[in-house]
Amino acid sequence: MKFLEYKAKEIFARYDIPVPRGVVASRPDNIADPPLPCMVKAQVLVGGRGKAGGIRPASSLDEARVVGGEILGMEIHGYRVRQVYLEERLDIEKELYLSLAIDRSAREALLMASALGGLEIESVPRDEMYMEHVPAMIGLQPYVLRAILRKLGLPKEIGEQVAAIVRRAYDLFRKEDAELVEINPLVVTRDGRVVAGDAKLIVDDNAEYRHPDYAALDQDRTRLEEEAHDKGITFIQLDGDIGVIANGAGLTMATLDVLNLKGGKGGAFLDLGGTDDPEKVKQAFEILLKARPSVILLNIFGGITKADTVALGVKQALQEMGEKVPVVARIKGVNEDAAKQILRDIGTHPAETIEEAAELAVKVRAGGT
Amino acid sequence: MAVLLTKKARVLVQGITGHQGTFHTRAMLDFGTKVVAGVTPGKGGTKVEGVPVFDGVREAVLRRKANASIIFVPAPFAKDAAIEAIEAGLKLVVVITERIPFHDCLDLVPYARSKGCAIIGPNCPGIITPGQSKMGIMPNHIFAPGDVGVISRSGTLTYEIVNAMTQAGFGQSTCIGIGGDPVIGTNTVEALAMFQKDRKTKRIVVVGEIGGTAEEEAAEFIKRHVTKPVVAYVAGRTAPPGKRMGHAGAIIQAGKGTAESKVRAFAEAGVPVADYPADIAKLLAAT
């Protein structure tokens, strides 16, 4: 789950990480009492919004409404701006960088801090970045905080505030099941306060059950993806037009790749998982059909999955929905021959291998059969 | 010889009374796995497929001399189950359960390592040594004993590849499904090191996918430490950035974890990469 900036800042505030005062609005005339002068910030789940014109200053209420109106409805790297956040303008003395992420290779948290904040993290030279792993079993030790303050060269009063923020950020990272907590910039103001200028927070989807109040927040899915998610179906909309449905994430990805090598382009990724329940298969097909694919390419390698039950689900879905979308199906597994017969009976195109299925899908799409 | 799992394994099934646990206990018994005990809290004293069920792991270890465990319990309870197994002294724990919170694995994996326990998974199909034993959910009939070690982040894609290998006459020494999550127990590099050491293994197949840097690290390791021929497949060449492709770990983030990067790393390490899953068998024939 990715959090919009203002939502992330709400959570930061719960952990006593200082954030600027701000108000959120989804329409210009909703903007009532912004802290002035303010920054008007587009709320989108994508980086680079500043460069794209999604962060602009305003000094009066009227100006805030005009600027807010202009930013609302912008599209930034494919994301429509639906909300703006109007935030107290900070008097910036210095910008720092702080993040906590999961290091997959080390299987530990990775803490990163730098005196060069406000830049893209990739452009910060390695020797300007303090990096330390934090083992979950042990937790954040004081030496790490001391080392950060040395590396960043901060005076005592500022250093103490930064150390407190690092501790709270780590606490948040653990308790909220975060994949990423990033504060860039972490602002030192001219009057000596340390405040989170921006806030990036990603919470692990697997931990949704521990944070049920976050479930409704994810705006990074299309409406159809959301519908699938609610039904427990792994479904991703893609650029192409051929709907790919397979069992298992790796096999579904591989099927898309093979399709691409054969000249087709996937329009949807649907991982059926380990099920052969005809009802589940039907639900999956319903979602896929709503994506309006030109062809459906079904690839099941069922060692244990019963091929004929999957085929029955396909049959039910297509018949009940009265759909005319052509289906190319390759099903391996228990009762494979019965499955092929069912598929032939309902007019789908059976294939033996992934390659053959992909070739056939491309051909059917072009009207070749 | 084989890697991690031999016929000596006396297997405990945690979550044996659930649908998955019961189904795969039967399948493992059919394969020849010595399933000696099951654990489901509150169901002690019953039997599943003739296997005695206990309330706790320690009891199962004492009474039935279980020395390895496979976990089917639901995600919210999986960390608890794994720690119980580690504390009971088991040195091989296979976690089939998917959707375990990453932070539970941040706790569990380093802890297991500190206790000398090898974790396989989570979110994996398990481990199988054809002709000897299986701790997993993979279909029995597609495997054959042989000399190819297989390491994979995926389930069904592995079945696809292994099936093609077996049909082409390439049996497997051991096949490890290391799992599709970002934080896993035994990783690609560790599995490579074991296969390099294993005398039975003559060749190695690595089935990778987008997300993280496991394949890049594997390529680096192969350059320095692996003398046996390695061939690879990388899934997700057409996956868009920022999207989680079914596996929690299969995501391109901030430009990292792309298929191109992995294919390039393998190429630089002299590891041939198959375009099609079925081509793995052809690449093996050329080694």
Interface residues (C-beta under 8 A of the other chain):
Chain A: I102 R104 S105 R107 E108 A109 I121 E122 P135 A136 M137 R174 D177 E179 D204 D205 N206 A207 Y209 R210 T234 I236 L238 D239 A246 N247 G248 A249 G250 L251 T252 M253 A254 L256 D257 V258 L259 N260 L261 G266 F269 D271 G274 F301 G302 G303 I304 K332 T353 I354 E355
Chain B: A27 A75 P76 R99 I100 P101 F102 H103 C105 L106 D107 V109 P110 Y111 S114 I137 M138 P139 H141 I142 S152 R153 S154 G155 T156 L157 T158 Y159 E160 N163 G180 P182 V183 I184 N187 V207 E209 I210 G212 T213 A214 E217 Y233 A235 G236 R237 T238 A239 P240 K243 R244 M245 G246 H247 A248 G249 A250 A254 G255 D275 Y276 P277 A278
